[in-house]
Structures are given as structure tokens and as C-alpha cells.
């Protein structure tokens, strides 16, 4: 597969792992006004405990979880967060010995949380966990109620704080993102033009399709290309 920053890579490999990832992929609900929806999802299948490659602080473990045979990690890519250029959030689906969804988790502002309600039930549609995305910031929750509890902060992030972080450059990409002077200002201006006041209604729905799923290794190679491409668009004035 040839990668470049302009195109989203499409996996033509029909594999048992990809089919497993599709079967347990999340259904994600976004705010009505959300401008930044997922483009690509990198998946990793765990059949034993191991360190996550896409979420450096996370190790997939068996303790304190329902017994699982497979754990599927989904690295969900959005080109933008309302605060900065590029966004990578995560969900995890845990599959039992009988092929059933037994548990799910998702990322929340640098950490992660179980995607369960107060009664310990797990929102789902068949084998697919259901999660809700914080407007603009994309932190995942099992219910919109989580965002109502921090409503003032949610609105602040999508209005007066829009664009506050410019361009993210994570160490995990090993210097492959080529940031130049003024890139932060360009990214900030791009985000500020898309600032919005969220209604906290969640009717935009994204079901992760097979075409959106690629192995994490493919996404890892593509991300720096994509970010560099976006910065070229900003510098040239092509992205307005």
C-alpha cells in the first residue's frame, strides 16, 4: 500500500482480524454541530496482555475486567480537534470466549473509562458498543449526561478556547512531523473559524465501516504524512 498525506489509506486485505475489528467496532454519536468526524480507524488485536502501541500510557491487562479472549483497540482519527490540528481518540472492545462483547472502554482527556452507565449496563447495539463524543474535543462517554455535568467547560472549549493548542507534535512520531514557525498561529486561526456553541444534541452518527479500518501500523506510518500535508495546506492558503 502506497501512503501519502492527501489520501486516506484503504486496506484491501480481508483478514480474520479485520473482520473481528469490524464486528465489535463502536457506533459513535456526535453533536449536531460537530465539524470534525472520524476519517480512519487503526485497529490492534490483543489475545494476551501487552503494551498498547497507539496509546503509550496504556497496557491491555486482564485484571479487574470480565474474562476476555480478545481485546480490540480502536485508534479513531479525526483531522482536527476544536483546539488543535489532529486528534486521536481510542475505544476498546473486549470479546469473551463465546464471541460475545463482554466489556468496553474509551478514552477521556488523556485517560480512559469504562463505557458503562450507573447501573453497570453497557450501551450497545448487538456486538457494537455505543459511545458519545464530546463536542469538538472528542472525549468519549457512554451517555450525553457526562457532558451535561461539565456543560460550562464543554461550551468554553468550543467557543473562547477554540484553537488554543495550535499544532500537536507527539514524540511517538519521532520527529517526522515538520513544524515550522507560524504553524501554530495558522492552526489556531483555522480552529477559531470553526468555533461553535454546542446544543448537546447528538444526532450525527458514525458506524465504523470495514473501509475505515486499517492495521495500526499502517495508520502510524500515515499520520505524520497527513499532519505535514495539512500544514502545507494551511501555509499555502488552500485550507480556509
C-alpha positions in Angstrom: 0.0 0.0 0.0 1.4 3.4 -1.1 0.8 6.1 1.5 0.5 9.8 1.1 -0.9 12.6 3.2 -3.6 13.6 0.8 -5.4 10.3 0.6 -6.8 8.2 3.4 -5.3 4.7 3.1 -7.7 1.9 2.3 -7.0 -1.6 3.3 -7.8 -4.2 0.7 -6.8 -7.0 3.0 -9.7 -9.2 4.0 -8.5 -10.9 7.2 -9.9 -12.5 10.2 -8.5 -9.8 12.4 -10.1 -7.0 10.3 -13.5 -8.9 10.3 -13.2 -9.2 14.1 -12.5 -5.5 14.4 -15.5 -4.6 12.3 -17.8 -6.9 14.2 -17.0 -5.2 17.5 -16.4 -1.6 16.3 -18.1 1.2 18.2 -21.1 3.2 17.0 -20.2 6.8 17.8 -22.7 9.7 18.2 -21.5 13.3 17.6 -23.1 16.6 18.4 -25.3 18.1 15.8 -22.8 20.9 15.1 -19.6 18.7 15.3 -17.3 19.8 12.3 -14.7 17.1 12.8 -15.7 13.5 12.2 -13.6 10.3 12.0 -11.8 9.5 8.8 -9.8 6.4 9.7 -9.5 3.9 12.5 -6.4 1.9 13.3 -7.1 -1.4 15.0 -4.9 -3.7 17.1 -6.0 -7.2 18.3 -4.7 -8.4 21.6 -5.0 -12.0 22.6 -2.8 -11.6 25.7 -1.7 -8.8 27.9 0.6 -6.3 26.1 1.5 -2.6 25.9 -0.6 -0.5 23.6 1.4 0.9 20.6 -1.0 3.7 19.9 -1.8 4.8 23.5 1.6 4.9 25.2 0.4 5.1 28.8 -1.9 2.1 28.3 -1.2 -1.6 28.9 -4.0 -4.0 28.0 -4.5 -6.2 31.0 -6.8 -8.9 32.3 -7.2 -7.8 35.9 -10.3 -6.0 37.0 -12.1 -6.8 33.7 -14.6 -9.5 32.7 -12.8 -12.5 31.4 -11.8 -11.9 27.7 -10.3 -13.9 24.9 -9.6 -10.9 22.5 -9.3 -7.2 23.2 -9.7 -4.9 20.2 -8.1 -1.4 20.3 -9.5 1.2 18.0 -7.4 4.4 17.4 -10.0 6.8 16.0 -8.5 9.5 13.8 -10.0 13.0 13.3 -8.0 15.6 11.3 -8.9 18.2 13.8 -9.9 18.8 17.4 -11.5 22.2 18.1 -8.4 23.1 20.0 -5.6 21.8 17.7 -4.5 20.2 14.5 -5.1 16.4 14.6 -6.9 14.2 17.1 -6.5 10.5 18.1 -9.0 9.0 20.5 -9.5 5.4 21.5 -12.1 2.8 22.3 -11.6 -0.8 23.4 -13.9 -3.8 22.9 -13.4 -7.0 24.9 -14.6 -10.2 23.5 -15.4 -13.4 25.5 -14.7 -17.0 24.7 -18.2 -17.4 23.2 -17.7 -14.5 20.8 -19.8 -12.0 22.8 -19.0 -8.4 23.7 -18.3 -8.5 27.4 -16.9 -5.0 28.1 -15.9 -1.7 26.5 -13.8 1.3 27.4 -12.9 4.5 25.8 -10.5 7.4 26.1 -11.4 10.5 28.1 -9.0 13.5 28.2 -5.8 11.5 28.3 -7.1 8.7 30.4 -9.8 6.0 29.8 -13.0 5.0 31.4 -15.5 2.0 31.3 -18.3 2.7 28.9 -21.0 1.7 31.4 -23.9 3.5 33.0 -24.7 4.0 36.6 -26.5 0.6 36.7 -23.3 -1.0 35.2 -25.1 -1.7 31.9 -23.2 -1.2 28.7 -24.8 0.8 25.9 -24.6 -1.3 22.8 -26.3 -2.4 19.6 -25.7 -6.1 19.2 -21.9 -6.6 19.2 -21.2 -2.8 18.9 -20.6 -0.6 21.9 -22.3 2.8 21.7 -20.3 5.9 22.7 -20.9 9.7 22.6 -18.3 12.2 21.6 -17.7 15.4 23.5 -18.4 18.3 21.1 -15.2 19.5 19.5 -12.9 17.6 21.9 -14.0 14.0 21.1 -13.6 12.5 24.6 -15.9 9.5 24.7 -18.7 8.8 27.1 -21.4 6.1 27.5 -24.1 8.8 27.8 -24.5 12.5 27.0 -25.1 13.1 30.7 -21.4 13.1 31.2 -21.2 16.3 29.1 -24.1 17.9 30.8 -22.3 17.6 34.1 -19.4 19.7 32.7 -21.6 21.8 30.4 -19.8 25.1 31.0 -16.4 23.6 30.2 -17.8 21.9 27.1 -19.1 25.2 25.8 -15.9 27.1 26.8 -13.7 24.6 24.8 -15.8 25.0 21.6 -16.0 28.8 21.8 -13.4 31.0 23.6 -10.8 28.3 23.8 -11.0 27.2 20.2 -7.6 26.8 18.6 -5.7 27.3 21.9 -3.1 24.5 21.2 -2.1 25.1 17.6 -0.4 22.0 16.2 0.2 18.9 18.3 3.6 17.2 17.9 3.8 13.9 19.7 7.2 12.3 20.5 5.9 9.0 19.3 6.2 10.1 15.7 10.0 10.5 16.0 10.4 14.0 14.5 8.5 13.1 11.3 6.1 16.0 11.8 7.9 19.0 10.4 6.5 22.0 12.3 7.6 25.5 11.2 7.3 29.0 12.7 3.8 30.3 12.5 2.2 26.9 12.0 0.6 27.2 15.5 -1.0 30.5 14.5 -2.3 29.1 11.3 -3.8 26.1 13.0 -5.3 28.3 15.7 -7.0 30.6 13.1 -8.4 27.6 11.3 -10.0 26.2 14.5 -11.3 29.6 15.6 -13.2 30.0 12.3 -15.0 26.8 13.2 -15.8 27.6 16.8 -19.4 26.8 17.7 -21.8 26.7 20.6 -22.9 23.1 21.1 -26.6 22.3 21.5 -25.7 19.0 23.2 -27.9 17.1 20.9 -26.2 14.1 19.4 -27.8 13.1 16.1 -24.7 12.7 13.9 -23.8 9.0 13.9 -20.7 7.3 12.6 -20.7 3.5 12.4 -17.1 2.3 11.8 -17.1 0.6 8.4 -14.8 -2.0 7.1 -13.3 0.6 4.7 -12.3 2.8 7.6 -10.4 0.0 9.4 -6.6 -0.4 8.8 -4.0 -2.0 11.0 -2.5 0.4 13.5 0.9 0.0 11.9 -0.5 1.5 8.6 -2.1 4.4 10.4 1.1 5.1 12.4 3.1 5.5 9.2 0.3 7.7 7.6 -0.3 10.1 10.5 2.9 12.2 10.1 2.2 12.4 6.3 -1.3 13.6 7.0 -0.3 16.3 9.5 2.5 17.5 7.2 0.0 17.7 4.3 -2.4 19.7 6.4 0.3 22.2 7.4 1.2 22.6 3.8 -2.5 23.4 3.1 -2.5 26.0 5.8 0.8 27.6 4.7 -0.3 27.9 1.1 -3.8 29.3 2.0 -5.5 26.3 0.4 -7.2 25.5 3.8 -9.5 28.3 4.8 
